[in-house]
């Protein structure tokens, strides 16, 4: 059973930066694809960024050039560095782990709130 714990959210002014962390326990972290999703009030959860077990990254168009996803397999941790934050980035951010094993459901963290406001 994989457990994911996010941290690093908070209140930041427009143009500021935050770094989210997600520590994984259980399972084999290095084989899982990892991702960050976000959900704003009244909106559907959306993919922000993902990173494969091999390090290939993918970003939503809205965050390209501003956000960077990375992983440290030795620490079982995935990060999301968020720069040039905008009010539209305000949401609850969730960490996701996807196993390569067919039939295994995704794992989710509890979420961390990011609020961008002056």
N, C-alpha and C positions, 0 to 999 in steps of 0.2 A: 504494500500500500504506500503510495507516494503522498507525502504531505508537503505543501508549499506555504511559506510564510513570507509575505511582502513587508517591506518597510521603506521609509524614505519620503512618504508623502507629506503634504503640508500646504501652507498658504505662502504664495510667492507673488511678487508684483510682476506685471507684464514686462517681458524682456529678461526676466530672471531665469535661473536654472535650478533644477533638482535632479538628483540621481536616485532612482528606485532600485531596490535590491530584492531578490527573491531567493530564499534558501530552500533547497529541496532536501528532504530526508526520505529514506526508503527507496526501493527500486535501484536502478542503475542510471544515474543522472546523465552520464556521458552519451548514452544511446538515444536519449529522448530529444526530440525537437522541442524547443522552448519558445514561448511567445508572451507578448504583453497585449492585453485587450483593454478597452475602456468603455464605460457606459455612463453617459450623461443623463440627467433627469429627463424622462419622457422619450428617450432615444434607445435604439437597439444597441446591444453590445457590438463593438467593432474591433477588428484587428488593427493594432498600432504597428507592431513590428514582430518579426519572428527570426529565429536562428536555428539552423539545422544542426544535427549532431556533428556535421563536418565543418560548421562555421559559416555556411552560406546564409546571408541575411536578406530580409524582405521588409519593405516599409510601405505603409499607407502613403498615398500621395500627399496628404495633408501634413505629414511630419517629415518628409524627405528633406535632408539638409539641416534639420534641426535636432532630430533625435538619433541616438546611436544605441543599438542593442549589442551586448557582448556577453560572453559566458566564461566562467572560470571553472573548468571541470574538477580541478583539485579542491575547490571550495564548495562544489555543488551549488553554485550560485549563478544566476543570470541577472544582468543589470540593464537598466534603461537610463541613459544619460539624456536629459531633456534640456535643451537650450532654447533661448529666444521664445520663451513660453508666451502664449496668447490666452486671452480669456476663453476662447473656444476650446482650449485644451482641458478646461475644467471638467473633471469626471472622476469616477472611481476606477482605478486601474487594477486590473487583475492579471496575475501570473498564470500561465497555462503550460502544462507539460503533456506532450503527445508521444505515446509509446509507438515504436515501429511494429509492435506485435499486433497482428490483425485481431480485432474483436475486443481489444482493451480500450475502455473509455478514457477520455481526456481527464486530467486532474486539474483542479482549480484552487487557487488561493482564496483567502477571505476578502481580499481587496484592500486598497489603500487610497484614501481621498487625496486628490490633487486639486487645489483651488488657486486659480490665477486671477488676482483682483488687486486693484489699487485702493 
